[in-house]
Amino acid sequence: MTLRATLTGMLLVAGAAYAGAPKPVSIEDAVTASAQVMKVDVPNRLMTLKTDSGEEFEVEVDPVVQNLPQVKVGDHVSVKYYQALSARLHKPGDPELPTASLDAERAELGQKPGVSARSIKTVTVTIASVDTGNNVVKFYGPDNVVRTVNIVTPQGQTFIKSLKADDKVVLTYTESLAISVGPAP
């Protein structure tokens, strides 16, 4: 929840290139990691992994992973995580209903384990107050819970100068995760 609140704040702050003309903005981040399989304990659903830096750790493999028997010592596990938050001023007449979608796929039975999932959530928030002196924005969504965000980026601080109470901002949060297991390169 803290990450989402931070991203929401970053989104509100990233705003426009200059005051008076807020433009849609997007903040993106991607993280990748990989590890080598050192040990596979199929009956206990445990796997020992070793990172590129040499750190070894054991993970419990969820029963939803149907292809654990296909994993062999020496295989590589790759994880890719992506998140993005975008914001734009709400146009009068546009719908304000929150939307959410979730797509997921997993490897077919008998293949090496793998999964991908993507979630997209959009919500319109209402600006409760803007304190440009302290770079603080308060806003609320459909749940009517007021959230306070400290604006830290210069672009965001410029953007909030154009916001006022009762302005509406559309926030879209996208998150995706992909995990795959393959032979050593």
C-alpha positions as CSV (number, residue, x, y, z in Angstrom):
1,M,0.0,0.0,0.0
2,T,2.9,2.4,0.7
3,L,4.3,1.8,-2.8
4,R,1.0,2.7,-4.3
5,A,0.6,5.8,-2.2
6,T,4.1,6.8,-3.1
7,L,3.4,6.2,-6.8
8,T,0.2,8.0,-6.6
9,G,2.0,11.0,-5.1
10,M,4.7,10.8,-7.8
11,L,2.0,10.7,-10.4
12,L,0.3,13.8,-9.1
13,V,3.6,15.5,-8.9
14,A,5.1,14.5,-12.2
15,G,2.4,16.6,-14.0
16,A,3.0,19.0,-16.7
17,A,6.1,20.5,-18.3
18,Y,5.0,24.0,-17.3
19,A,2.3,25.6,-15.1
20,G,-1.1,26.3,-16.5
21,A,-1.0,23.5,-19.1
22,P,-1.0,20.2,-17.3
23,K,-0.4,17.3,-19.7
24,P,-0.8,13.6,-19.1
25,V,2.2,12.1,-17.4
26,S,3.5,8.6,-16.8
27,I,6.0,7.2,-14.3
28,E,7.4,3.7,-15.1
29,D,9.8,1.3,-13.4
30,A,11.0,-2.1,-14.3
31,V,13.0,-4.6,-12.3
32,T,14.6,-7.8,-13.5
33,A,16.3,-10.5,-11.5
34,S,17.6,-14.0,-12.2
35,A,19.0,-16.9,-10.2
36,Q,20.4,-20.3,-10.9
37,V,18.6,-23.4,-9.6
38,M,21.0,-25.2,-7.2
39,K,18.6,-27.8,-5.7
40,V,15.0,-29.0,-6.4
41,D,13.0,-30.9,-3.7
42,V,9.8,-31.8,-5.6
43,P,8.1,-33.8,-2.8
44,N,8.5,-30.9,-0.3
45,R,8.0,-28.2,-3.0
46,L,11.3,-26.4,-2.2
47,M,13.9,-24.9,-4.5
48,T,17.3,-23.5,-3.6
49,L,18.4,-20.6,-5.8
50,K,21.7,-18.7,-6.2
51,T,21.8,-15.1,-7.4
52,D,24.5,-13.7,-9.7
53,S,26.1,-12.2,-6.5
54,G,26.4,-15.6,-5.0
55,E,23.6,-15.4,-2.4
56,E,21.8,-18.7,-1.9
57,F,18.3,-18.9,-0.6
58,E,15.5,-21.4,-0.4
59,V,11.9,-20.8,-1.7
60,E,8.7,-22.7,-1.2
61,V,7.0,-23.3,-4.5
62,D,3.3,-22.8,-4.4
63,P,1.1,-25.8,-5.4
64,V,-0.3,-23.8,-8.2
65,V,3.0,-24.3,-10.0
66,Q,2.1,-27.5,-11.8
67,N,5.4,-28.1,-13.6
68,L,7.9,-28.2,-10.7
69,P,9.1,-31.7,-11.8
70,Q,10.5,-30.2,-15.1
71,V,12.9,-27.9,-13.2
72,K,16.5,-29.2,-13.1
73,V,19.6,-28.1,-11.3
74,G,21.4,-25.5,-13.4
75,D,18.2,-24.0,-14.9
76,H,17.7,-20.3,-14.6
77,V,14.8,-18.5,-13.0
78,S,14.0,-15.1,-14.5
79,V,11.7,-12.6,-12.9
80,K,10.5,-9.3,-14.5
81,Y,8.4,-6.8,-12.6
82,Y,7.0,-3.7,-14.2
83,Q,4.9,-0.9,-12.8
84,A,3.6,2.4,-14.2
85,L,1.4,5.1,-12.9
86,S,-0.1,7.7,-15.2
87,A,-2.2,10.8,-14.5
88,R,-4.3,13.2,-16.5
89,L,-6.8,15.9,-15.6
90,H,-10.3,14.5,-15.9
91,K,-12.3,15.9,-18.8
92,P,-15.9,16.9,-18.1
93,G,-18.3,14.3,-19.4
94,D,-15.8,11.5,-19.1
95,P,-16.9,8.6,-16.9
96,E,-15.6,8.5,-13.3
97,L,-16.3,4.8,-12.6
98,P,-13.2,3.0,-11.4
99,T,-12.1,0.2,-13.7
100,A,-9.9,-2.8,-13.1
101,S,-8.6,-5.7,-15.3
102,L,-6.5,-8.7,-14.6
103,D,-4.9,-11.0,-17.2
104,A,-2.9,-14.1,-16.2
105,E,-1.4,-17.0,-18.0
106,R,0.7,-20.0,-16.9
107,A,2.8,-22.6,-18.6
108,E,1.0,-25.7,-20.0
109,L,1.3,-28.9,-18.1
110,G,4.6,-30.6,-18.9
111,Q,6.5,-27.4,-19.8
112,K,9.0,-25.6,-17.7
113,P,7.2,-23.5,-15.1
114,G,6.2,-20.0,-16.1
115,V,3.6,-17.4,-15.3
116,S,2.7,-13.9,-16.4
117,A,0.1,-11.6,-15.0
118,R,-1.0,-8.0,-15.6
119,S,-3.3,-5.8,-13.6
120,I,-4.6,-2.3,-14.6
121,K,-6.6,-0.1,-12.3
122,T,-8.0,3.3,-13.1
123,V,-9.7,5.6,-10.7
124,T,-10.7,9.3,-10.7
125,V,-9.7,11.2,-7.6
126,T,-10.8,14.6,-6.5
127,I,-8.4,17.2,-5.2
128,A,-9.3,18.2,-1.7
129,S,-6.5,20.8,-1.2
130,V,-3.2,21.9,-2.6
131,D,-0.5,23.5,-0.4
132,T,2.2,24.7,-2.9
133,G,4.2,26.3,-0.1
134,N,4.8,22.8,1.5
135,N,4.3,20.8,-1.7
136,V,1.4,18.8,-0.3
137,V,-1.7,17.5,-2.1
138,K,-4.7,16.0,-0.4
139,F,-7.2,14.0,-2.5
140,Y,-9.9,11.4,-2.2
141,G,-11.3,8.7,-4.4
142,P,-14.6,6.9,-4.6
143,D,-14.0,5.6,-1.0
144,N,-14.0,9.2,0.3
145,V,-10.8,8.5,2.2
146,V,-8.6,11.6,2.1
147,R,-5.0,10.8,1.3
148,T,-2.1,13.2,1.8
149,V,0.9,13.1,-0.5
150,N,4.2,15.0,-0.3
151,I,5.3,16.2,-3.7
152,V,9.0,15.8,-4.1
153,T,9.8,16.1,-7.8
154,P,10.3,19.5,-9.4
155,Q,7.9,18.6,-12.2
156,G,5.3,17.6,-9.7
157,Q,5.7,20.8,-7.7
158,T,5.1,22.7,-11.0
159,F,2.1,20.6,-11.8
160,I,0.4,21.1,-8.5
161,K,0.6,24.8,-8.9
162,S,-2.1,24.4,-11.6
163,L,-4.4,22.2,-9.4
164,K,-7.1,23.5,-7.1
165,A,-9.7,22.0,-4.8
166,D,-12.4,20.0,-6.6
167,D,-10.2,19.3,-9.7
168,K,-10.5,15.7,-10.8
169,V,-7.4,13.7,-11.8
170,V,-7.6,10.2,-13.5
171,L,-4.9,7.8,-12.1
172,T,-4.1,4.6,-13.9
173,Y,-1.8,2.0,-12.2
174,T,-0.4,-0.8,-14.2
175,E,1.5,-3.7,-12.8
176,S,2.9,-6.8,-14.5
177,L,4.9,-9.8,-13.4
178,A,6.6,-12.5,-15.5
179,I,8.4,-15.5,-14.1
180,S,10.1,-18.1,-16.3
181,V,12.4,-21.1,-15.9
182,G,14.7,-22.1,-18.6
183,P,18.0,-23.9,-19.3
184,A,21.2,-22.2,-18.4
185,P,22.4,-19.8,-21.1
